Amino acid sequence: MSRICCIGSSHLGALKGGWDSISPERPGVDIVFFGAPNYKVEESLQFLTLEGRRIVPTAADVTHFFEMTSGGLSHIELDAYDAFIVMGGIGLTKPFDLYTLFRTDEQTHQPAHVLVGSDCLVEAFVGIFRSTLPYRLTTALAQLTGRPVFLVPEPRPSEALLAAEGTESPHWDVYIKRIQQLHAHADHLPLARHYEAAMAAVQQRGVTLVDAPPDLVVDGIFTPHRFCRDSVWLQGHGYEKSPRNDFFHMNQDFGAAVLNRILGPGA
């Protein structure tokens, strides 16, 4: 029996749903999930500390979520697992943020924008990714355990957001408008190349990064909407169906495809 520890934020819902659907095909694998959603754009995984050979939450609500998602476990025993999966940190959110100010000659630009070279932008992405909590957790787990550790980026948003007119979330609306602008000017194509180059650079630093399979990627920055429909996210009451106009969380089919990439051929 191979026992795997999976750690993440609200996006963990896709992996958990995916595991529920493919676990009968994996009789020799057991995955234990430890998740806590981010609130007010604050990363819940920052409230973790190392005590001996255990990762322990330092906030009561994170302890609550760990117990809820793992089936009663309040902390992570490092020596109890044969491998680890960390989801998040790397993703398109920060590259989308940088697009508001920094552009390359390949992209549309106005005098208010700062023009930078492609190599500069790629290095900026790499620096941002390496500074994230999931990246640092991934490298720490690898050093502490010597066991396989896989870092899964956040899903690309659904392509359906290109036709969206708004949601109940002001935070989502900001990104929907930004991505629609990006796409309207075809600026998403060079951004996608920069993102791919940054992920390759992260891989070269010794991190095993497992991106979505190619058939789950459209135009470099989108996920086909069928993998977003009926999406699941981790929230206050556990794994819940996300809002109808949530274009940023994915469903169990997405989670299953990513896990199959990590686990290899099934039984």
Contacts in CASP RR format, 6 or more apart in sequence:
PFRMAT RR
TARGET T0000
AUTHOR 0000-0000-0000
METHOD contacts of the structure
MODEL  1
MSRICCIGSSHLGALKGGWDSISPERPGVDIVFFGAPNYKVEESLQFLTL
EGRRIVPTAADVTHFFEMTSGGLSHIELDAYDAFIVMGGIGLTKPFDLYT
LFRTDEQTHQPAHVLVGSDCLVEAFVGIFRSTLPYRLTTALAQLTGRPVF
LVPEPRPSEALLAAEGTESPHWDVYIKRIQQLHAHADHLPLARHYEAAMA
AVQQRGVTLVDAPPDLVVDGIFTPHRFCRDSVWLQGHGYEKSPRNDFFHM
NQDFGAAVLNRILGPGA
1 28 0 8 1.000
1 29 0 8 1.000
1 30 0 8 1.000
2 28 0 8 1.000
2 29 0 8 1.000
2 30 0 8 1.000
2 82 0 8 1.000
2 83 0 8 1.000
3 30 0 8 1.000
3 31 0 8 1.000
3 32 0 8 1.000
3 80 0 8 1.000
3 81 0 8 1.000
3 82 0 8 1.000
4 29 0 8 1.000
4 30 0 8 1.000
4 31 0 8 1.000
4 32 0 8 1.000
4 81 0 8 1.000
4 82 0 8 1.000
4 83 0 8 1.000
4 84 0 8 1.000
4 85 0 8 1.000
5 31 0 8 1.000
5 32 0 8 1.000
5 34 0 8 1.000
5 76 0 8 1.000
5 80 0 8 1.000
5 81 0 8 1.000
5 83 0 8 1.000
5 84 0 8 1.000
5 85 0 8 1.000
6 12 0 8 1.000
6 15 0 8 1.000
6 16 0 8 1.000
6 19 0 8 1.000
6 31 0 8 1.000
6 32 0 8 1.000
6 33 0 8 1.000
6 34 0 8 1.000
6 84 0 8 1.000
6 85 0 8 1.000
6 86 0 8 1.000
6 87 0 8 1.000
7 33 0 8 1.000
7 34 0 8 1.000
7 35 0 8 1.000
7 45 0 8 1.000
7 76 0 8 1.000
7 84 0 8 1.000
7 85 0 8 1.000
7 86 0 8 1.000
7 87 0 8 1.000
7 134 0 8 1.000
7 137 0 8 1.000
8 34 0 8 1.000
8 35 0 8 1.000
8 36 0 8 1.000
8 45 0 8 1.000
8 86 0 8 1.000
8 87 0 8 1.000
8 88 0 8 1.000
8 134 0 8 1.000
9 35 0 8 1.000
9 36 0 8 1.000
9 37 0 8 1.000
9 38 0 8 1.000
9 43 0 8 1.000
9 44 0 8 1.000
9 45 0 8 1.000
9 87 0 8 1.000
9 88 0 8 1.000
9 234 0 8 1.000
10 37 0 8 1.000
10 38 0 8 1.000
10 233 0 8 1.000
10 234 0 8 1.000
10 235 0 8 1.000
10 249 0 8 1.000
11 87 0 8 1.000
11 88 0 8 1.000
11 154 0 8 1.000
11 155 0 8 1.000
11 233 0 8 1.000
11 234 0 8 1.000
11 249 0 8 1.000
11 250 0 8 1.000
12 33 0 8 1.000
12 35 0 8 1.000
12 69 0 8 1.000
12 87 0 8 1.000
12 234 0 8 1.000
13 232 0 8 1.000
13 233 0 8 1.000
13 234 0 8 1.000
13 239 0 8 1.000
13 249 0 8 1.000
14 155 0 8 1.000
14 231 0 8 1.000
14 232 0 8 1.000
14 249 0 8 1.000
14 250 0 8 1.000
14 251 0 8 1.000
14 252 0 8 1.000
14 254 0 8 1.000
14 255 0 8 1.000
14 258 0 8 1.000
15 33 0 8 1.000
15 85 0 8 1.000
15 87 0 8 1.000
15 152 0 8 1.000
15 255 0 8 1.000
15 258 0 8 1.000
15 259 0 8 1.000
16 33 0 8 1.000
16 69 0 8 1.000
16 232 0 8 1.000
16 234 0 8 1.000
16 239 0 8 1.000
17 232 0 8 1.000
17 239 0 8 1.000
17 251 0 8 1.000
17 252 0 8 1.000
17 255 0 8 1.000
17 256 0 8 1.000
18 252 0 8 1.000
18 253 0 8 1.000
18 254 0 8 1.000
18 255 0 8 1.000
18 256 0 8 1.000
18 259 0 8 1.000
19 31 0 8 1.000
19 33 0 8 1.000
19 255 0 8 1.000
19 256 0 8 1.000
19 259 0 8 1.000
20 252 0 8 1.000
21 252 0 8 1.000
21 253 0 8 1.000
21 256 0 8 1.000
22 256 0 8 1.000
22 259 0 8 1.000
22 260 0 8 1.000
23 29 0 8 1.000
23 31 0 8 1.000
25 266 0 8 1.000
25 267 0 8 1.000
26 263 0 8 1.000
26 266 0 8 1.000
26 267 0 8 1.000
27 267 0 8 1.000
29 263 0 8 1.000
31 85 0 8 1.000
31 259 0 8 1.000
32 70 0 8 1.000
32 73 0 8 1.000
32 81 0 8 1.000
33 69 0 8 1.000
33 70 0 8 1.000
34 66 0 8 1.000
34 69 0 8 1.000
34 70 0 8 1.000
34 73 0 8 1.000
34 76 0 8 1.000
35 44 0 8 1.000
35 65 0 8 1.000
35 66 0 8 1.000
35 69 0 8 1.000
35 234 0 8 1.000
36 44 0 8 1.000
36 45 0 8 1.000
36 47 0 8 1.000
36 57 0 8 1.000
36 61 0 8 1.000
36 62 0 8 1.000
36 65 0 8 1.000
36 66 0 8 1.000
36 69 0 8 1.000
36 234 0 8 1.000
37 44 0 8 1.000
37 65 0 8 1.000
37 233 0 8 1.000
37 234 0 8 1.000
37 235 0 8 1.000
37 236 0 8 1.000
38 44 0 8 1.000
41 171 0 8 1.000
43 133 0 8 1.000
44 59 0 8 1.000
44 61 0 8 1.000
44 62 0 8 1.000
44 65 0 8 1.000
45 62 0 8 1.000
45 133 0 8 1.000
45 134 0 8 1.000
45 137 0 8 1.000
46 133 0 8 1.000
47 57 0 8 1.000
47 58 0 8 1.000
47 59 0 8 1.000
47 62 0 8 1.000
48 55 0 8 1.000
48 56 0 8 1.000
48 57 0 8 1.000
48 58 0 8 1.000
48 62 0 8 1.000
48 137 0 8 1.000
49 55 0 8 1.000
49 56 0 8 1.000
49 58 0 8 1.000
50 56 0 8 1.000
50 140 0 8 1.000
50 144 0 8 1.000
51 75 0 8 1.000
53 77 0 8 1.000
53 78 0 8 1.000
53 79 0 8 1.000
53 144 0 8 1.000
54 75 0 8 1.000
54 76 0 8 1.000
54 77 0 8 1.000
54 78 0 8 1.000
55 75 0 8 1.000
55 76 0 8 1.000
55 78 0 8 1.000
56 74 0 8 1.000
56 75 0 8 1.000
56 76 0 8 1.000
57 63 0 8 1.000
57 66 0 8 1.000
57 74 0 8 1.000
57 75 0 8 1.000
63 74 0 8 1.000
65 234 0 8 1.000
65 236 0 8 1.000
65 238 0 8 1.000
66 72 0 8 1.000
66 73 0 8 1.000
66 74 0 8 1.000
66 75 0 8 1.000
66 76 0 8 1.000
67 73 0 8 1.000
67 74 0 8 1.000
68 238 0 8 1.000
69 234 0 8 1.000
69 238 0 8 1.000
69 239 0 8 1.000
78 141 0 8 1.000
78 144 0 8 1.000
78 145 0 8 1.000
79 145 0 8 1.000
81 145 0 8 1.000
81 147 0 8 1.000
82 147 0 8 1.000
82 148 0 8 1.000
83 147 0 8 1.000
83 148 0 8 1.000
83 149 0 8 1.000
83 150 0 8 1.000
84 138 0 8 1.000
84 141 0 8 1.000
84 145 0 8 1.000
84 147 0 8 1.000
84 148 0 8 1.000
84 149 0 8 1.000
84 150 0 8 1.000
85 149 0 8 1.000
85 150 0 8 1.000
85 152 0 8 1.000
85 262 0 8 1.000
86 134 0 8 1.000
86 137 0 8 1.000
86 138 0 8 1.000
86 141 0 8 1.000
86 149 0 8 1.000
86 150 0 8 1.000
86 151 0 8 1.000
86 152 0 8 1.000
87 134 0 8 1.000
87 151 0 8 1.000
87 152 0 8 1.000
87 153 0 8 1.000
87 154 0 8 1.000
88 132 0 8 1.000
88 134 0 8 1.000
88 151 0 8 1.000
88 152 0 8 1.000
88 153 0 8 1.000
88 154 0 8 1.000
89 129 0 8 1.000
89 132 0 8 1.000
89 133 0 8 1.000
89 134 0 8 1.000
89 135 0 8 1.000
89 153 0 8 1.000
89 154 0 8 1.000
90 129 0 8 1.000
90 132 0 8 1.000
90 134 0 8 1.000
90 135 0 8 1.000
90 151 0 8 1.000
90 153 0 8 1.000
90 154 0 8 1.000
90 199 0 8 1.000
90 202 0 8 1.000
90 209 0 8 1.000
91 129 0 8 1.000
91 153 0 8 1.000
91 154 0 8 1.000
91 156 0 8 1.000
91 195 0 8 1.000
92 154 0 8 1.000
92 156 0 8 1.000
92 157 0 8 1.000
92 195 0 8 1.000
92 221 0 8 1.000
93 154 0 8 1.000
93 175 0 8 1.000
94 125 0 8 1.000
94 128 0 8 1.000
94 129 0 8 1.000
95 125 0 8 1.000
95 191 0 8 1.000
95 194 0 8 1.000
95 195 0 8 1.000
96 175 0 8 1.000
96 178 0 8 1.000
96 179 0 8 1.000
96 182 0 8 1.000
98 121 0 8 1.000
98 124 0 8 1.000
98 125 0 8 1.000
99 107 0 8 1.000
99 178 0 8 1.000
99 182 0 8 1.000
99 187 0 8 1.000
99 191 0 8 1.000
100 178 0 8 1.000
101 113 0 8 1.000
101 114 0 8 1.000
102 113 0 8 1.000
102 114 0 8 1.000
102 115 0 8 1.000
102 116 0 8 1.000
102 121 0 8 1.000
102 124 0 8 1.000
103 109 0 8 1.000
103 113 0 8 1.000
103 114 0 8 1.000
103 115 0 8 1.000
103 116 0 8 1.000
103 187 0 8 1.000
104 115 0 8 1.000
104 116 0 8 1.000
104 117 0 8 1.000
104 118 0 8 1.000
104 121 0 8 1.000
104 190 0 8 1.000
104 194 0 8 1.000
105 115 0 8 1.000
105 117 0 8 1.000
106 118 0 8 1.000
106 187 0 8 1.000
106 190 0 8 1.000
107 185 0 8 1.000
107 187 0 8 1.000
107 190 0 8 1.000
107 191 0 8 1.000
108 185 0 8 1.000
108 187 0 8 1.000
109 115 0 8 1.000
116 124 0 8 1.000
118 190 0 8 1.000
118 193 0 8 1.000
118 194 0 8 1.000
121 194 0 8 1.000
122 194 0 8 1.000
122 197 0 8 1.000
122 198 0 8 1.000
122 201 0 8 1.000
123 201 0 8 1.000
125 194 0 8 1.000
125 195 0 8 1.000
125 197 0 8 1.000
125 198 0 8 1.000
126 198 0 8 1.000
126 201 0 8 1.000
126 202 0 8 1.000
129 135 0 8 1.000
129 198 0 8 1.000
129 199 0 8 1.000
129 202 0 8 1.000
130 136 0 8 1.000
130 202 0 8 1.000
130 205 0 8 1.000
134 151 0 8 1.000
135 151 0 8 1.000
135 202 0 8 1.000
135 207 0 8 1.000
138 149 0 8 1.000
138 151 0 8 1.000
138 207 0 8 1.000
139 207 0 8 1.000
141 147 0 8 1.000
141 149 0 8 1.000
142 149 0 8 1.000
142 207 0 8 1.000
148 208 0 8 1.000
149 207 0 8 1.000
149 208 0 8 1.000
150 208 0 8 1.000
150 209 0 8 1.000
150 210 0 8 1.000
150 262 0 8 1.000
151 202 0 8 1.000
151 207 0 8 1.000
151 208 0 8 1.000
151 209 0 8 1.000
151 210 0 8 1.000
152 209 0 8 1.000
152 210 0 8 1.000
152 211 0 8 1.000
152 258 0 8 1.000
152 262 0 8 1.000
153 199 0 8 1.000
153 209 0 8 1.000
153 211 0 8 1.000
153 212 0 8 1.000
155 212 0 8 1.000
155 223 0 8 1.000
155 227 0 8 1.000
155 248 0 8 1.000
155 249 0 8 1.000
155 250 0 8 1.000
155 254 0 8 1.000
156 212 0 8 1.000
156 217 0 8 1.000
156 218 0 8 1.000
156 220 0 8 1.000
156 221 0 8 1.000
156 222 0 8 1.000
156 223 0 8 1.000
157 175 0 8 1.000
157 179 0 8 1.000
157 221 0 8 1.000
157 222 0 8 1.000
157 223 0 8 1.000
157 247 0 8 1.000
157 248 0 8 1.000
158 222 0 8 1.000
158 223 0 8 1.000
158 224 0 8 1.000
158 225 0 8 1.000
158 227 0 8 1.000
158 228 0 8 1.000
158 247 0 8 1.000
158 248 0 8 1.000
158 250 0 8 1.000
159 218 0 8 1.000
159 219 0 8 1.000
159 222 0 8 1.000
159 223 0 8 1.000
159 224 0 8 1.000
159 225 0 8 1.000
160 225 0 8 1.000
160 228 0 8 1.000
160 247 0 8 1.000
161 176 0 8 1.000
161 179 0 8 1.000
161 180 0 8 1.000
161 247 0 8 1.000
162 179 0 8 1.000
162 180 0 8 1.000
162 183 0 8 1.000
164 176 0 8 1.000
164 180 0 8 1.000
164 245 0 8 1.000
164 247 0 8 1.000
166 172 0 8 1.000
166 173 0 8 1.000
166 176 0 8 1.000
166 245 0 8 1.000
167 173 0 8 1.000
167 176 0 8 1.000
167 243 0 8 1.000
167 245 0 8 1.000
167 246 0 8 1.000
167 247 0 8 1.000
168 243 0 8 1.000
168 245 0 8 1.000
169 243 0 8 1.000
172 245 0 8 1.000
172 246 0 8 1.000
172 247 0 8 1.000
172 248 0 8 1.000
175 248 0 8 1.000
176 247 0 8 1.000
179 188 0 8 1.000
179 221 0 8 1.000
182 188 0 8 1.000
182 191 0 8 1.000
182 221 0 8 1.000
183 219 0 8 1.000
188 219 0 8 1.000
188 220 0 8 1.000
188 221 0 8 1.000
189 219 0 8 1.000
189 220 0 8 1.000
191 221 0 8 1.000
192 219 0 8 1.000
192 220 0 8 1.000
192 221 0 8 1.000
195 220 0 8 1.000
195 221 0 8 1.000
196 220 0 8 1.000
199 209 0 8 1.000
199 211 0 8 1.000
202 209 0 8 1.000
203 209 0 8 1.000
210 258 0 8 1.000
210 261 0 8 1.000
210 262 0 8 1.000
211 217 0 8 1.000
212 223 0 8 1.000
212 254 0 8 1.000
212 257 0 8 1.000
212 258 0 8 1.000
213 257 0 8 1.000
213 258 0 8 1.000
213 261 0 8 1.000
215 224 0 8 1.000
216 223 0 8 1.000
216 224 0 8 1.000
216 227 0 8 1.000
216 254 0 8 1.000
216 257 0 8 1.000
217 223 0 8 1.000
218 224 0 8 1.000
223 250 0 8 1.000
223 254 0 8 1.000
226 253 0 8 1.000
227 250 0 8 1.000
227 251 0 8 1.000
227 253 0 8 1.000
227 254 0 8 1.000
227 257 0 8 1.000
228 246 0 8 1.000
228 247 0 8 1.000
228 249 0 8 1.000
228 250 0 8 1.000
228 251 0 8 1.000
228 254 0 8 1.000
229 251 0 8 1.000
230 241 0 8 1.000
230 251 0 8 1.000
231 241 0 8 1.000
231 242 0 8 1.000
231 246 0 8 1.000
231 249 0 8 1.000
231 250 0 8 1.000
231 251 0 8 1.000
231 254 0 8 1.000
232 239 0 8 1.000
232 240 0 8 1.000
232 241 0 8 1.000
232 242 0 8 1.000
232 249 0 8 1.000
232 251 0 8 1.000
232 252 0 8 1.000
233 239 0 8 1.000
233 240 0 8 1.000
233 242 0 8 1.000
233 246 0 8 1.000
233 249 0 8 1.000
234 240 0 8 1.000
242 249 0 8 1.000
260 266 0 8 1.000
END
